[in-house]
Amino acid sequence: MFEKIRIIVGYDDSLQSRKALEEAMTIAKPFSGFIKVVTAYEKGKLKQAETTIAAAEQDLKKERIAHESALVLGSNPGKVLVSIAKKENFDLIVVGNRGLGGSASIFLGSVSKQVVSNAYGNVLVVKK
């Protein structure tokens, strides 16, 4: 079992990412865990990303969970999460599932699908 679990969460302030953060906090608490919240943003959207990640930080502070956040310029959040998780040796990646079905996910792909396919460790996909 984990003594102090390290969790990375993809966060974009969508309902699914809020659920993912909630689940990560539920897992982290009994293990005195650490959570890193990551928001990937596109050029010109820094202010929006800062507002987004501030909401997540407030929830983590309220729950007294050790944390940090990262704003990463990039258009591929799945790749960003997998890269940081590997580089910084996280125990668990938590992402929300947007629930794209069949043909939509074939063309668009999804962050959760990309993370599950490319992660080097454990992944938790949180559904609504």
N, CA, C and O atoms as a GROMACS GRO file, in nm:
protein
  512
    1MET      N    1   0.083  -0.118   0.000
    1MET     CA    2   0.000   0.000   0.000
    1MET      C    3   0.088   0.125   0.000
    1MET      O    4   0.207   0.118   0.028
    2PHE      N    5   0.028   0.236  -0.031
    2PHE     CA    6   0.100   0.362  -0.036
    2PHE      C    7   0.104   0.428   0.101
    2PHE      O    8   0.004   0.434   0.171
    3GLU      N    9   0.222   0.476   0.139
    3GLU     CA   10   0.233   0.553   0.262
    3GLU      C   11   0.191   0.697   0.235
    3GLU      O   12   0.111   0.755   0.308
    4LYS      N   13   0.246   0.754   0.129
    4LYS     CA   14   0.210   0.889   0.085
    4LYS      C   15   0.196   0.886  -0.066
    4LYS      O   16   0.295   0.894  -0.138
    5ILE      N   17   0.076   0.874  -0.112
    5ILE     CA   18   0.050   0.860  -0.255
    5ILE      C   19   0.067   0.995  -0.325
    5ILE      O   20   0.031   1.100  -0.271
    6ARG      N   21   0.123   0.990  -0.445
    6ARG     CA   22   0.141   1.109  -0.529
    6ARG      C   23   0.047   1.096  -0.649
    6ARG      O   24   0.057   1.002  -0.727
    7ILE      N   25  -0.043   1.193  -0.660
    7ILE     CA   26  -0.147   1.188  -0.763
    7ILE      C   27  -0.137   1.312  -0.851
    7ILE      O   28  -0.119   1.423  -0.802
    8ILE      N   29  -0.150   1.291  -0.981
    8ILE     CA   30  -0.156   1.402  -1.075
    8ILE      C   31  -0.296   1.402  -1.138
    8ILE      O   32  -0.348   1.298  -1.176
    9VAL      N   33  -0.356   1.521  -1.147
    9VAL     CA   34  -0.493   1.534  -1.196
    9VAL      C   35  -0.497   1.633  -1.313
    9VAL      O   36  -0.445   1.744  -1.303
   10GLY      N   37  -0.558   1.591  -1.422
   10GLY     CA   38  -0.584   1.682  -1.533
   10GLY      C   39  -0.708   1.762  -1.501
   10GLY      O   40  -0.813   1.706  -1.468
   11TYR      N   41  -0.698   1.896  -1.511
   11TYR     CA   42  -0.809   1.981  -1.468
   11TYR      C   43  -0.835   2.092  -1.568
   11TYR      O   44  -0.744   2.166  -1.606
   12ASP      N   45  -0.963   2.103  -1.611
   12ASP     CA   46  -1.001   2.211  -1.703
   12ASP      C   47  -1.131   2.279  -1.659
   12ASP      O   48  -1.192   2.351  -1.738
   13ASP      N   49  -1.172   2.256  -1.536
   13ASP     CA   50  -1.293   2.311  -1.475
   13ASP      C   51  -1.423   2.258  -1.536
   13ASP      O   52  -1.530   2.312  -1.510
   14SER      N   53  -1.414   2.154  -1.616
   14SER     CA   54  -1.535   2.088  -1.665
   14SER      C   55  -1.593   2.003  -1.551
   14SER      O   56  -1.524   1.975  -1.453
   15LEU      N   57  -1.717   1.963  -1.565
   15LEU     CA   58  -1.779   1.877  -1.465
   15LEU      C   59  -1.695   1.751  -1.444
   15LEU      O   60  -1.675   1.708  -1.330
   16GLN      N   61  -1.646   1.693  -1.553
   16GLN     CA   62  -1.569   1.569  -1.544
   16GLN      C   63  -1.437   1.590  -1.470
   16GLN      O   64  -1.396   1.506  -1.390
   17SER      N   65  -1.371   1.702  -1.495
   17SER     CA   66  -1.243   1.724  -1.426
   17SER      C   67  -1.265   1.758  -1.279
   17SER      O   68  -1.182   1.725  -1.195
   18ARG      N   69  -1.376   1.823  -1.247
   18ARG     CA   70  -1.408   1.849  -1.106
   18ARG      C   71  -1.433   1.718  -1.032
   18ARG      O   72  -1.390   1.700  -0.919
   19LYS      N   73  -1.504   1.625  -1.099
   19LYS     CA   74  -1.526   1.492  -1.040
   19LYS      C   75  -1.393   1.418  -1.021
   19LYS      O   76  -1.373   1.350  -0.921
   20ALA      N   77  -1.304   1.432  -1.118
   20ALA     CA   78  -1.172   1.368  -1.108
   20ALA      C   79  -1.095   1.424  -0.988
   20ALA      O   80  -1.032   1.348  -0.914
   21LEU      N   81  -1.099   1.555  -0.970
   21LEU     CA   82  -1.031   1.616  -0.856
   21LEU      C   83  -1.092   1.569  -0.724
   21LEU      O   84  -1.019   1.539  -0.630
   22GLU      N   85  -1.224   1.562  -0.718
   22GLU     CA   86  -1.291   1.512  -0.598
   22GLU      C   87  -1.246   1.370  -0.564
   22GLU      O   88  -1.218   1.339  -0.448
   23GLU      N   89  -1.239   1.286  -0.666
   23GLU     CA   90  -1.197   1.147  -0.645
   23GLU      C   91  -1.051   1.141  -0.599
   23GLU      O   92  -1.017   1.063  -0.510
   24ALA      N   93  -0.966   1.224  -0.659
   24ALA     CA   94  -0.825   1.228  -0.620
   24ALA      C   95  -0.812   1.271  -0.473
   24ALA      O   96  -0.730   1.216  -0.400
   25MET      N   97  -0.892   1.368  -0.431
   25MET     CA   98  -0.888   1.413  -0.291
   25MET      C   99  -0.934   1.301  -0.198
   25MET      O  100  -0.877   1.283  -0.090
   26THR      N  101  -1.035   1.228  -0.238
   26THR     CA  102  -1.085   1.116  -0.157
   26THR      C  103  -0.976   1.010  -0.139
   26THR      O  104  -0.962   0.952  -0.031
   27ILE      N  105  -0.900   0.986  -0.244
   27ILE     CA  106  -0.792   0.886  -0.237
   27ILE      C  107  -0.674   0.940  -0.156
   27ILE      O  108  -0.614   0.867  -0.077
   28ALA      N  109  -0.640   1.067  -0.176
   28ALA     CA  110  -0.521   1.125  -0.112
   28ALA      C  111  -0.534   1.138   0.039
   28ALA      O  112  -0.437   1.116   0.112
   29LYS      N  113  -0.650   1.175   0.086
   29LYS     CA  114  -0.668   1.206   0.229
   29LYS      C  115  -0.619   1.096   0.324
   29LYS      O  116  -0.539   1.126   0.412
   30PRO      N  117  -0.663   0.972   0.311
   30PRO     CA  118  -0.620   0.871   0.409
   30PRO      C  119  -0.472   0.835   0.399
   30PRO      O  120  -0.417   0.773   0.491
   31PHE      N  121  -0.407   0.873   0.291
   31PHE     CA  122  -0.265   0.840   0.273
   31PHE      C  123  -0.176   0.962   0.290
   31PHE      O  124  -0.058   0.958   0.252
   32SER      N  125  -0.229   1.071   0.346
   32SER     CA  126  -0.154   1.197   0.356
   32SER      C  127  -0.090   1.227   0.222
   32SER      O  128   0.028   1.262   0.213
   33GLY      N  129  -0.170   1.213   0.118
   33GLY     CA  130  -0.120   1.222  -0.018
   33GLY      C  131  -0.090   1.362  -0.066
   33GLY      O  132  -0.120   1.462   0.000
   34PHE      N  133  -0.032   1.366  -0.182
   34PHE     CA  134   0.005   1.490  -0.250
   34PHE      C  135  -0.063   1.490  -0.387
   34PHE      O  136  -0.061   1.389  -0.457
   35ILE      N  137  -0.122   1.602  -0.424
   35ILE     CA  138  -0.189   1.614  -0.553
   35ILE      C  139  -0.128   1.727  -0.633
   35ILE      O  140  -0.109   1.838  -0.582
   36LYS      N  141  -0.098   1.699  -0.758
   36LYS     CA  142  -0.055   1.803  -0.851
   36LYS      C  143  -0.166   1.819  -0.954
   36LYS      O  144  -0.203   1.724  -1.022
   37VAL      N  145  -0.219   1.940  -0.963
   37VAL     CA  146  -0.325   1.972  -1.058
   37VAL      C  147  -0.261   2.037  -1.180
   37VAL      O  148  -0.186   2.134  -1.168
   38VAL      N  149  -0.290   1.982  -1.297
   38VAL     CA  150  -0.230   2.032  -1.420
   38VAL      C  151  -0.340   2.080  -1.515
   38VAL      O  152  -0.437   2.010  -1.542
   39THR      N  153  -0.320   2.202  -1.565
   39THR     CA  154  -0.408   2.257  -1.666
   39THR      C  155  -0.325   2.289  -1.789
   39THR      O  156  -0.231   2.369  -1.782
   40ALA      N  157  -0.358   2.227  -1.900
   40ALA     CA  158  -0.292   2.258  -2.027
   40ALA      C  159  -0.376   2.365  -2.096
   40ALA      O  160  -0.499   2.355  -2.101
   41TYR      N  161  -0.309   2.466  -2.148
   41TYR     CA  162  -0.383   2.574  -2.213
   41TYR      C  163  -0.319   2.609  -2.346
   41TYR      O  164  -0.200   2.585  -2.369
   42GLU      N  165  -0.399   2.667  -2.432
   42GLU     CA  166  -0.351   2.708  -2.564
   42GLU      C  167  -0.307   2.853  -2.561
   42GLU      O  168  -0.348   2.930  -2.473
   43LYS      N  169  -0.225   2.890  -2.655
   43LYS     CA  170  -0.174   3.026  -2.666
   43LYS      C  171  -0.289   3.127  -2.660
   43LYS      O  172  -0.391   3.110  -2.727
   44GLY      N  173  -0.272   3.231  -2.580
   44GLY     CA  174  -0.374   3.334  -2.566
   44GLY      C  175  -0.479   3.304  -2.461
   44GLY      O  176  -0.569   3.385  -2.441
   45LYS      N  177  -0.470   3.191  -2.394
   45LYS     CA  178  -0.572   3.151  -2.296
   45LYS      C  179  -0.515   3.141  -2.154
   45LYS      O  180  -0.573   3.073  -2.069
   46LEU      N  181  -0.403   3.208  -2.128
   46LEU     CA  182  -0.338   3.199  -1.997
   46LEU      C  183  -0.429   3.249  -1.884
   46LEU      O  184  -0.441   3.182  -1.782
   47LYS      N  185  -0.492   3.365  -1.902
   47LYS     CA  186  -0.579   3.420  -1.796
   47LYS      C  187  -0.691   3.323  -1.759
   47LYS      O  188  -0.720   3.302  -1.641
   48GLN      N  189  -0.752   3.264  -1.860
   48GLN     CA  190  -0.859   3.166  -1.836
   48GLN      C  191  -0.804   3.046  -1.760
   48GLN      O  192  -0.870   2.995  -1.669
   49ALA      N  193  -0.684   3.000  -1.796
   49ALA     CA  194  -0.622   2.886  -1.728
   49ALA      C  195  -0.590   2.919  -1.583
   49ALA      O  196  -0.606   2.835  -1.495
   50GLU      N  197  -0.545   3.040  -1.558
   50GLU     CA  198  -0.515   3.081  -1.420
   50GLU      C  199  -0.640   3.081  -1.334
   50GLU      O  200  -0.637   3.037  -1.219
   51THR      N  201  -0.749   3.130  -1.389
   51THR     CA  202  -0.877   3.129  -1.317
   51THR      C  203  -0.923   2.986  -1.290
   51THR      O  204  -0.970   2.954  -1.181
   52THR      N  205  -0.907   2.901  -1.391
   52THR     CA  206  -0.947   2.761  -1.380
   52THR      C  207  -0.871   2.690  -1.268
   52THR      O  208  -0.931   2.623  -1.184
   53ILE      N  209  -0.740   2.706  -1.267
   53ILE     CA  210  -0.660   2.632  -1.169
   53ILE      C  211  -0.675   2.689  -1.029
   53ILE      O  212  -0.658   2.617  -0.931
   54ALA      N  213  -0.708   2.817  -1.018
   54ALA     CA  214  -0.731   2.878  -0.887
   54ALA      C  215  -0.849   2.812  -0.816
   54ALA      O  216  -0.845   2.794  -0.695
   55ALA      N  217  -0.952   2.775  -0.891
   55ALA     CA  218  -1.068   2.707  -0.832
   55ALA      C  219  -1.027   2.573  -0.772
   55ALA      O  220  -1.071   2.537  -0.663
   56ALA      N  221  -0.943   2.499  -0.843
   56ALA     CA  222  -0.896   2.369  -0.793
   56ALA      C  223  -0.810   2.388  -0.667
   56ALA      O  224  -0.822   2.312  -0.572
   57GLU      N  225  -0.725   2.489  -0.669
   57GLU     CA  226  -0.638   2.515  -0.553
   57GLU      C  227  -0.721   2.548  -0.429
   57GLU      O  228  -0.686   2.506  -0.318
   58GLN      N  229  -0.830   2.622  -0.445
   58GLN     CA  230  -0.917   2.654  -0.331
   58GLN      C  231  -0.975   2.527  -0.269
   58GLN      O  232  -0.979   2.514  -0.147
   59ASP      N  233  -1.020   2.435  -0.354
   59ASP     CA  234  -1.075   2.309  -0.302
   59ASP      C  235  -0.970   2.230  -0.225
   59ASP      O  236  -1.000   2.174  -0.120
   60LEU      N  237  -0.849   2.225  -0.277
   60LEU     CA  238  -0.742   2.150  -0.212
   60LEU      C  239  -0.702   2.215  -0.079
   60LEU      O  240  -0.676   2.145   0.019
   61LYS      N  241  -0.696   2.347  -0.076
   61LYS     CA  242  -0.663   2.417   0.048
   61LYS      C  243  -0.771   2.392   0.153
   61LYS      O  244  -0.740   2.368   0.270
   62LYS      N  245  -0.896   2.398   0.111
   62LYS     CA  246  -1.008   2.377   0.202
   62LYS      C  247  -1.000   2.238   0.266
   62LYS      O  248  -1.032   2.221   0.384
   63GLU      N  249  -0.958   2.140   0.188
   63GLU     CA  250  -0.948   2.002   0.237
   63GLU      C  251  -0.814   1.973   0.305
   63GLU      O  252  -0.790   1.862   0.354
   64ARG      N  253  -0.726   2.072   0.306
   64ARG     CA  254  -0.592   2.060   0.369
   64ARG      C  255  -0.511   1.945   0.311
   64ARG      O  256  -0.452   1.865   0.384
   65ILE      N  257  -0.509   1.940   0.180
   65ILE     CA  258  -0.431   1.837   0.110
   65ILE      C  259  -0.308   1.903   0.050
   65ILE      O  260  -0.317   2.007  -0.016
   66ALA      N  261  -0.192   1.843   0.072
   66ALA     CA  262  -0.068   1.895   0.014
   66ALA      C  263  -0.081   1.894  -0.138
   66ALA      O  264  -0.125   1.795  -0.197
   67HIS      N  265  -0.043   2.005  -0.199
   67HIS     CA  266  -0.065   2.014  -0.344
   67HIS      C  267   0.026   2.119  -0.408
   67HIS      O  268   0.091   2.200  -0.342
   68GLU      N  269   0.027   2.113  -0.538
   68GLU     CA  270   0.084   2.218  -0.620
   68GLU      C  271   0.009   2.216  -0.752
   68GLU      O  272  -0.064   2.122  -0.782
   69SER      N  273   0.028   2.321  -0.829
   69SER     CA  274  -0.041   2.327  -0.956
   69SER      C  275   0.056   2.365  -1.065
   69SER      O  276   0.163   2.420  -1.039
   70ALA      N  277   0.018   2.334  -1.189
   70ALA     CA  278   0.101   2.367  -1.302
   70ALA      C  279   0.015   2.408  -1.420
   70ALA      O  280  -0.082   2.340  -1.455
   71LEU      N  281   0.051   2.520  -1.480
   71LEU     CA  282  -0.010   2.563  -1.605
   71LEU      C  283   0.090   2.532  -1.714
   71LEU      O  284   0.205   2.576  -1.708
   72VAL      N  285   0.047   2.456  -1.813
   72VAL     CA  286   0.139   2.412  -1.918
   72VAL      C  287   0.085   2.455  -2.053
   72VAL      O  288  -0.027   2.420  -2.091
   73LEU      N  289   0.165   2.531  -2.126
   73LEU     CA  290   0.127   2.573  -2.260
   73LEU      C  291   0.135   2.451  -2.352
   73LEU      O  292   0.242   2.392  -2.369
   74GLY      N  293   0.023   2.414  -2.410
   74GLY     CA  294   0.021   2.299  -2.498
   74GLY      C  295  -0.121   2.264  -2.538
   74GLY      O  296  -0.215   2.289  -2.463
   75SER      N  297  -0.135   2.207  -2.654
   75SER     CA  298  -0.268   2.174  -2.704
   75SER      C  299  -0.303   2.027  -2.686
   75SER      O  300  -0.410   1.983  -2.730
   76ASN      N  301  -0.215   1.950  -2.622
   76ASN     CA  302  -0.239   1.808  -2.604
   76ASN      C  303  -0.231   1.772  -2.455
   76ASN      O  304  -0.126   1.728  -2.408
   77PRO      N  305  -0.342   1.789  -2.380
   77PRO     CA  306  -0.339   1.764  -2.236
   77PRO      C  307  -0.300   1.621  -2.197
   77PRO      O  308  -0.232   1.600  -2.097
   78GLY      N  309  -0.341   1.523  -2.277
   78GLY     CA  310  -0.305   1.384  -2.247
   78GLY      C  311  -0.155   1.363  -2.248
   78GLY      O  312  -0.100   1.299  -2.158
   79LYS      N  313  -0.091   1.416  -2.347
   79LYS     CA  314   0.055   1.404  -2.359
   79LYS      C  315   0.125   1.477  -2.244
   79LYS      O  316   0.223   1.428  -2.189
   80VAL      N  317   0.073   1.594  -2.209
   80VAL     CA  318   0.128   1.671  -2.097
   80VAL      C  319   0.121   1.591  -1.968
   80VAL      O  320   0.220   1.581  -1.896
   81LEU      N  321   0.004   1.533  -1.938
   81LEU     CA  322  -0.014   1.456  -1.815
   81LEU      C  323   0.078   1.336  -1.808
   81LEU      O  324   0.142   1.311  -1.706
   82VAL      N  325   0.085   1.261  -1.917
   82VAL     CA  326   0.170   1.141  -1.920
   82VAL      C  327   0.317   1.179  -1.901
   82VAL      O  328   0.390   1.112  -1.827
   83SER      N  329   0.359   1.285  -1.966
   83SER     CA  330   0.497   1.329  -1.958
   83SER      C  331   0.535   1.372  -1.815
   83SER      O  332   0.638   1.330  -1.763
   84ILE      N  333   0.452   1.454  -1.754
   84ILE     CA  334   0.480   1.500  -1.617
   84ILE      C  335   0.475   1.383  -1.520
   84ILE      O  336   0.560   1.372  -1.432
   85ALA      N  337   0.376   1.296  -1.535
   85ALA     CA  338   0.363   1.180  -1.444
   85ALA      C  339   0.487   1.093  -1.448
   85ALA      O  340   0.534   1.046  -1.344
   86LYS      N  341   0.541   1.071  -1.566
   86LYS     CA  342   0.661   0.988  -1.578
   86LYS      C  343   0.783   1.060  -1.522
   86LYS      O  344   0.860   1.004  -1.444
   87LYS      N  345   0.799   1.185  -1.563
   87LYS     CA  346   0.917   1.262  -1.523
   87LYS      C  347   0.923   1.283  -1.372
   87LYS      O  348   1.031   1.279  -1.313
   88GLU      N  349   0.807   1.306  -1.310
   88GLU     CA  350   0.805   1.336  -1.167
   88GLU      C  351   0.762   1.217  -1.081
   88GLU      O  352   0.739   1.232  -0.961
   89ASN      N  353   0.753   1.099  -1.142
   89ASN     CA  354   0.728   0.974  -1.071
   89ASN      C  355   0.600   0.974  -0.986
   89ASN      O  356   0.604   0.948  -0.866
   90PHE      N  357   0.487   1.005  -1.050
   90PHE     CA  358   0.359   1.000  -0.980
   90PHE      C  359   0.307   0.858  -0.974
   90PHE      O  360   0.333   0.777  -1.064
   91ASP      N  361   0.234   0.828  -0.868
   91ASP     CA  362   0.178   0.694  -0.848
   91ASP      C  363   0.048   0.673  -0.926
   91ASP      O  364   0.015   0.560  -0.964
   92LEU      N  365  -0.025   0.782  -0.951
   92LEU     CA  366  -0.156   0.770  -1.010
   92LEU      C  367  -0.189   0.895  -1.092
   92LEU      O  368  -0.165   1.008  -1.048
   93ILE      N  369  -0.244   0.873  -1.210
   93ILE     CA  370  -0.298   0.981  -1.293
   93ILE      C  371  -0.450   0.970  -1.285
   93ILE      O  372  -0.506   0.863  -1.307
   94VAL      N  373  -0.516   1.082  -1.254
   94VAL     CA  374  -0.662   1.083  -1.247
   94VAL      C  375  -0.715   1.182  -1.351
   94VAL      O  376  -0.674   1.298  -1.354
   95VAL      N  377  -0.806   1.133  -1.435
   95VAL     CA  378  -0.867   1.217  -1.538
   95VAL      C  379  -1.017   1.189  -1.543
   95VAL      O  380  -1.063   1.082  -1.504
   96GLY      N  381  -1.089   1.287  -1.591
   96GLY     CA  382  -1.232   1.268  -1.613
   96GLY      C  383  -1.255   1.211  -1.750
   96GLY      O  384  -1.170   1.219  -1.839
   97ASN      N  385  -1.373   1.153  -1.768
   97ASN     CA  386  -1.410   1.096  -1.897
   97ASN      C  387  -1.523   1.180  -1.955
   97ASN      O  388  -1.628   1.195  -1.892
   98ARG      N  389  -1.503   1.232  -2.070
   98ARG     CA  390  -1.606   1.316  -2.132
   98ARG      C  391  -1.720   1.233  -2.188
   98ARG      O  392  -1.826   1.288  -2.219
   99GLY      N  393  -1.700   1.104  -2.202
   99GLY     CA  394  -1.807   1.019  -2.250
   99GLY      C  395  -1.835   1.030  -2.398
   99GLY      O  396  -1.948   1.006  -2.442
  100LEU      N  397  -1.733   1.066  -2.478
  100LEU     CA  398  -1.754   1.067  -2.623
  100LEU      C  399  -1.778   0.925  -2.668
  100LEU      O  400  -1.704   0.834  -2.632
  101GLY      N  401  -1.879   0.906  -2.746
  101GLY     CA  402  -1.910   0.772  -2.791
  101GLY      C  403  -1.854   0.742  -2.928
  101GLY      O  404  -1.817   0.832  -3.003
  102GLY      N  405  -1.847   0.615  -2.959
  102GLY     CA  406  -1.811   0.558  -3.088
  102GLY      C  407  -1.737   0.644  -3.187
  102GLY      O  408  -1.617   0.667  -3.173
  103SER      N  409  -1.808   0.692  -3.290
  103SER     CA  410  -1.743   0.763  -3.400
  103SER      C  411  -1.679   0.893  -3.357
  103SER      O  412  -1.575   0.931  -3.413
  104ALA      N  413  -1.736   0.964  -3.261
  104ALA     CA  414  -1.676   1.090  -3.216
  104ALA      C  415  -1.538   1.067  -3.158
  104ALA      O  416  -1.446   1.143  -3.186
  105SER      N  417  -1.522   0.963  -3.076
  105SER     CA  418  -1.392   0.939  -3.015
  105SER      C  419  -1.290   0.888  -3.116
  105SER      O  420  -1.170   0.908  -3.097
  106ILE      N  421  -1.335   0.824  -3.222
  106ILE     CA  422  -1.242   0.778  -3.325
  106ILE      C  423  -1.176   0.899  -3.392
  106ILE      O  424  -1.055   0.898  -3.417
  107PHE      N  425  -1.254   1.001  -3.421
  107PHE     CA  426  -1.200   1.118  -3.489
  107PHE      C  427  -1.131   1.215  -3.394
  107PHE      O  428  -1.026   1.269  -3.427
  108LEU      N  429  -1.189   1.237  -3.278
  108LEU     CA  430  -1.136   1.336  -3.187
  108LEU      C  431  -1.036   1.278  -3.088
  108LEU      O  432  -0.944   1.347  -3.043
  109GLY      N  433  -1.054   1.152  -3.054
  109GLY     CA  434  -0.975   1.095  -2.946
  109GLY      C  435  -1.022   1.158  -2.817
  109GLY      O  436  -1.112   1.242  -2.819
  110SER      N  437  -0.966   1.122  -2.708
  110SER     CA  438  -1.000   1.185  -2.582
  110SER      C  439  -0.877   1.183  -2.493
  110SER      O  440  -0.788   1.100  -2.508
  111VAL      N  441  -0.876   1.276  -2.399
  111VAL     CA  442  -0.764   1.284  -2.306
  111VAL      C  443  -0.752   1.154  -2.228
  111VAL      O  444  -0.643   1.099  -2.215
  112SER      N  445  -0.865   1.105  -2.176
  112SER     CA  446  -0.860   0.984  -2.095
  112SER      C  447  -0.808   0.864  -2.176
  112SER      O  448  -0.728   0.785  -2.126
  113LYS      N  449  -0.854   0.852  -2.298
  113LYS     CA  450  -0.809   0.742  -2.383
  113LYS      C  451  -0.659   0.751  -2.410
  113LYS      O  452  -0.588   0.651  -2.406
  114GLN      N  453  -0.613   0.872  -2.438
  114GLN     CA  454  -0.471   0.892  -2.465
  114GLN      C  455  -0.386   0.862  -2.341
  114GLN      O  456  -0.280   0.800  -2.351
  115VAL      N  457  -0.433   0.906  -2.225
  115VAL     CA  458  -0.359   0.881  -2.102
  115VAL      C  459  -0.353   0.732  -2.072
  115VAL      O  460  -0.246   0.679  -2.041
  116VAL      N  461  -0.466   0.664  -2.081
  116VAL     CA  462  -0.469   0.519  -2.054
  116VAL      C  463  -0.375   0.445  -2.149
  116VAL      O  464  -0.304   0.354  -2.108
  117SER      N  465  -0.374   0.484  -2.275
  117SER     CA  466  -0.291   0.417  -2.376
  117SER      C  467  -0.142   0.440  -2.358
  117SER      O  468  -0.061   0.354  -2.393
  118ASN      N  469  -0.103   0.555  -2.303
  118ASN     CA  470   0.038   0.592  -2.301
  118ASN      C  471   0.102   0.602  -2.163
  118ASN      O  472   0.223   0.622  -2.153
  119ALA      N  473   0.024   0.589  -2.058
  119ALA     CA  474   0.077   0.605  -1.922
  119ALA      C  475   0.171   0.491  -1.885
  119ALA      O  476   0.157   0.378  -1.933
  120TYR      N  477   0.266   0.523  -1.800
  120TYR     CA  478   0.362   0.424  -1.752
  120TYR      C  479   0.324   0.368  -1.616
  120TYR      O  480   0.391   0.280  -1.562
  121GLY      N  481   0.215   0.420  -1.560
  121GLY     CA  482   0.171   0.375  -1.428
  121GLY      C  483   0.020   0.364  -1.423
  121GLY      O  484  -0.046   0.348  -1.525
  122ASN      N  485  -0.033   0.373  -1.303
  122ASN     CA  486  -0.176   0.357  -1.282
  122ASN      C  487  -0.254   0.480  -1.326
  122ASN      O  488  -0.209   0.594  -1.312
  123VAL      N  489  -0.373   0.454  -1.381
  123VAL     CA  490  -0.462   0.560  -1.428
  123VAL      C  491  -0.602   0.532  -1.374
  123VAL      O  492  -0.650   0.418  -1.377
  124LEU      N  493  -0.667   0.636  -1.327
  124LEU     CA  494  -0.806   0.627  -1.286
  124LEU      C  495  -0.886   0.722  -1.373
  124LEU      O  496  -0.861   0.842  -1.374
  125VAL      N  497  -0.982   0.667  -1.447
  125VAL     CA  498  -1.073   0.748  -1.529
  125VAL      C  499  -1.205   0.757  -1.454
  125VAL      O  500  -1.270   0.656  -1.427
  126VAL      N  501  -1.243   0.880  -1.420
  126VAL     CA  502  -1.363   0.904  -1.341
  126VAL      C  503  -1.477   0.940  -1.434
  126VAL      O  504  -1.468   1.034  -1.512
  127LYS      N  505  -1.584   0.862  -1.425
  127LYS     CA  506  -1.703   0.890  -1.504
  127LYS      C  507  -1.801   0.969  -1.422
  127LYS      O  508  -1.792   0.974  -1.300
  128LYS      N  509  -1.896   1.032  -1.490
  128LYS     CA  510  -1.997   1.113  -1.418
  128LYS      C  511  -2.070   1.032  -1.316
  128LYS      O  512  -2.158   1.085  -1.247
   0.00000   0.00000   0.00000
